[in-house]
Amino acid sequence: MSIYIEVAALLIDIEAELRRLQQWQSETPSAEALASTEPFCVDTLTFVQWLQFIFLPRMHALMASGQLPPGRCQIKPLAEEYFGGAHLDTDELLRVIGALDDAVNSVDCSVAFTRRQ
């Protein structure tokens, strides 16, 4: 399976899990909140909002342009911390986020940043 197909499928699975857990939001945060310059928009968004409104759209855009994110992907530790005290069945969400981290981190960057043929 192409890395692009694998990553795209994992992004869809993350959205599906957020919806299943009733964590998907129908209202977009303000433009000011989305424009935060802090890592993960920690000063203006929750982790779930960052996933939904920043991370997933950016990853989909990268996939559409035939690219993967620069550097390592380590979202699972953040998700584990955020959901640690929650009374939600997040096992599948955490598994999918970990699989996304693994998929992105397994790619040779010299190949990942070339346009798909």
N, C-alpha and C positions, 0 to 999 in steps of 0.2 A: 504494500500500500504506500502510495506517495505520502511524504511527510505533510504536505499541504492538505491532503484529504483527511489524514489522521487528526491533524490539529483542528481543522474545520469541524470535524465530527465531535471532537472533545469540547469545542466552544459551544456547539449546539446542546451537548449533554449538560454542560454547566448551566446554561439558561433553563433547560428543562428541569433540572434539580432545584434551582432557585424558585421556579414556579411551583413545583411540587411542594416545597417547603413554605410556600406563601410568602416568600421574601422578595419576589419580583414587584417592582413599584410601577404604578401606572403614570405617576407624575414625575417629570424631569426636574431635578434640582435647579435652582437659579443659575443663571449664567455666571454670576460671581462665585458661587460654590464650585462650579465646574472649572473655573479659571484658576483655582488655587495653584500656587507654585510649590507647595509642600509635597514631599513624597507621598504617594497614594492619597493625596488630598485629605490627609488626616485632620486638618484643621476645619474642614467644611463638610466632609462626607463620611458616612459609615463605610465599613469595608464592603458591604453588599452594594451600596450605591456606587462605590468606586468600580467594583466588578462590572456592574450593569451599565453604567454610563460612561466609563473611561476605558477600562481594560478590554471588555468584549468588543466594543466598536473599533478600537484601535487594532486589535488582533484580527478582526474580520477585514479591515482595510489592508493590513499587511498581507494577509492571505490572498486577497483580490489582486494585489500587485506582485505576487510571487515572492514575497519576502517573509522572513521570520524576524522576531525581535532581536536587536543586538544584545549581546551579553546573555547571562544565565537567567532562567525563569525560576523563581522560588516563591511562588504564591501560596503553596500549601502551608508553610509555617504560619503565615498571616491568617489564613482561614482557620487553622487549628486554634490559634490564639483567640480569634474573634468568636468562634462558635463554642469555645471551651466550656463556658458556663451556661450555654443555651440548652433549653430542654427540647431540642429538635433532633430528629433522626438524620444526622448529617454525614453518616458513614459513606454513603454513595457519592455525595457532593465532594467530600474530602478525597475519596478514591479517584474521582475524575480530575480534580484539580492536580493531584499528585501525578496522574498519568500525563496531564498536559505539561507539567514541569519536566517530567522524564523525556517526553517526546521532543520538546524544544531543546533541552540540554543535550540530547544525543546527536544532534545534527552538527556536521562539520560546517563551521561558519563560512568557509570559503565556497561551499556549495550552496548554503542556505540563502546567501544574498545575491545570487544570480537569478535572473529572470527565467521563469519556467519556459521550456521550449514546447 
